[in-house]
């Protein structure tokens, strides 16, 4: 493996010349050119809609360019499908895993191979390669029983078994604890040392500064800059991406107030075989406070959000809103009382894909915005509400009549979060508020949450972005296997402490809630 990877040292491994791809109404990539050398970790930066996804899809054979060319190891390279890309030595770890929970690790890896060996031999190879790269895996374990970090290992080992010369990684640390990030970086350093090139996409700019040798910056489909990330600040790179001075969210001092949301001794059984049961959840959130909840994906975040939103009903006295028992009330009843929610899955849960933005504004805002009366919808008022969301949160869309599925992920996220914030909730729970959102939009969303808290709302932010939680949270708690740690003051928390809490260490000194 090592000899093959190092054989092209000193030459460009992948060269991209003038790649262009257009869709109706938008040029996703406009004459993009850059190169990657063997053993280089190369960052691809850009805000939402900059063209990163389209570009890596062309490299991996998922999309055919309209113009331009690529060379790999000095030879023309134009993969017609991912199979051809893999055969040429290009592998990709996607942001969203493509794994079957009911199958074991070896079976999942076999499904991604053109000619898998016998399962016994494959299991031995998985053990060998995973140990060599510091990502130990049990080939016989069910994927449904793995943590998010372990599932990512499955995807990475599947790629490494292909002996890649170029490994593309899309937001690889979004579901990892700090300790797991450290392990992943050690693996990438080993690959770098063997001559494997890595094309690395991430919104976490401090990671880019730590790991990457070079960065290509895209804006509106064009290359607008190149830099050595180690010689730039994260803010400078973010401003290069968005083309303007980046707004830094400002947090106002918080004065202790009465408790707005309480959950007491709550147990909820898992809804599916691979779901997570909530165990003895206790939490209290004051008016004007942001409680940040961290945790690796799959530890009960969706279930907790659903309990607060009213999608999972529990005994009435288990959830209290401003002193009122609401555990047995559904989402609409809670919305009327001021408890709003924005779930993680924006397309299909937070928004109906084939409905327009006007109709999606109605689905959530009908009660608090008075958009219907006696069964009759006020479409004029609903249209105005959708327009206000689009304007206030800079949702980039042709019009309010556009279907939700036609928006980019980041723009739909801005619409979903904006829709809830603009209804002035007393309590708001948001799960992954800036998932897949560029630096400028993320800063705007965080500032909107801080402004809402300053007006007196109690906010629960569930996120896997620890930098985000530390930036906006007053207190921090961690979910691990359905258990919530005692909240601690977010100020002064170290990355190591956070990682321990996310891993199940719940013995940090708690901060008592007044009121």
Secondary structure, DSSP 8 states (H G I E B T S, - for coil): -HHHHHTTTTSEEEEEEEEEEEETTEEEEEEEEEEEETT-EEEEEE-TTSSHHHHHHHHTTSS--SEEEEEETTEE---SSHHHHHHTTEEEE-SS----TTSBHHHHHHHT-SS---HHHHHHHHHHHHHHTT----TTSBGGGS-HHHHHHHHHHHHHTT--SEEEEESTTTT--HHHHHHHHHHHHHHHHTT-EEEEE-S-HHHHHHH-SEEEEEETTEEEEEE-GGGS-HHHHHHHHHTS--------------EEEEEEEEEE--SSTTS--EEEEEEEEETT-EEEEE--TTSSHHHHHHHHHTSS---GGGEEETTEE-TT--HHHHHHHTEEEE-S-TBTTTB-TTSBHHHHHHHHHTTTTT-EETTEE-HHHHHHHHHHHHHHTT---S-TTSBGGGS-HHHHHHHHHHHHHTT--SEEEEESTTTT--HHHHHHHHHHHHHHHHTT-EEEEE-S-HHHHHHH-SEEEEEETTEE---EESTT--HHHHHHHHTT---S-------
